[in-house]
Amino acid sequence: MSTPPFLKLPGCVRPVRMGGLATLWGEPTDAVRGTALLVPGFTGSKEDFIALLEPLAGAGFRTVALDQRGQYESDGPDDPQAYTVRALGADVLALSAELKAEGGPLHLLGHSFGGQVVREAVLSAPDELPWETLTLMSTGPAAIDPAEAARTALLLDALESMDLESIWQVMRQMEGERVPPLDPEIADFLHRRWLANHPQALKAAAAHLISAPDRVDELAAVRLPKLVLSGERDYAWPVEEQSRMADRLSAYRLTVPGAGHSPNAERPIETAAELAAFWS
C-alpha cells in the first residue's frame, strides 16, 4: 500500500471527474509541454502521485492521476467482470482518447498493478496509439514475488468472508508498530481509502497479481518508447526481475536511489526529474 507523504493539494492541482472516474489534475503555469496519465496500483489511489504533480507541472507537464474503477473515489458496479485488467485497461484507453483530443503529446504511466493495467491498454489499443511513451513503474512481467503472492492469497481469502473494516484491523495488527509512526491525518486517510474500495475490485486485482501472465514479448513488439523505473528494492517484483523485463522490452531503465516500491511517494522530486527528462 503506497503512503502519500502529504494530502494538501498544491495550488496547481484540482480534482476533476472524467467519465465517472475521480482524478487529480496538475496544471503548469506556463506553456504545456505534454500531458501524463498516471495509473495507481492495488489498494492505491490518485493520491499516491500527489507529490509528483507540482514538480511535473513546474517542468511543463500537465498530469492526470486517477482512481481506477472501484478504487477510492471512483465508483464501480457489483459485477466482478467489471474489474478485469481488460475492463480497467478499457477505462485507460477511453480516458487517453479524451486527453489526446485536447492536443499535445500524451504519456502513459502505470505503478505496480497499474503497470499491468496500462500494459493491457496498450495491447488492446488500435493501430494508431494515442501515447508518445509508456512508463512501467515498480511493476513486473507476470505474477508478483511468491512470498508476496502468499500474503495476497491470504487477503483474497479474507475478502471472501470478512468485511473491509475487520480486514483492516487484522492488517494493522499484523503490521505491528510503525517506526516512525504515521502522521494521524495520513493514517486516517489510509483507513478511509481502504474502506472506500469496492470489494470486487480488490478481489479481482488480488487474483490477477497472484496469477498474471507474462505478456512482455507482446508489449516489446509495440513500437513505443518505454521506460522501466523502480526503487533500489521492491517487495512485489524483485528489482533484478524488473531489469530483465526492461532488457526484453528494449526499454530505458532507471533506478531511483533510496526508494522502495513507491518512488512516486518516497522520492518524488528525484522521480519527477527522471520522468520529465524521459518525456522530453
Secondary structure by P-SEA (a helix, b strand, c coil): ccccccccccccbbbbbcccccbbbbbbcccccbbbbbbbcccccccccccaaaaaaaabbbbbbbbcccccccccccccccccaaaaaaaaaaaaaaaaaaccbbbbbbccaaaaaaaaaaaacccccccccccccccccccccaaaaaaaaaaaaaaacccaaaaaaaaaaaaccccccccaaaaaaaaaaaaaccaaaaaaaaaaaaccccaaaaaaaccbbbbbbbccccccccaaaaaaaaaaacbbbbbbcccccccccccaaaaaaaaaaaac
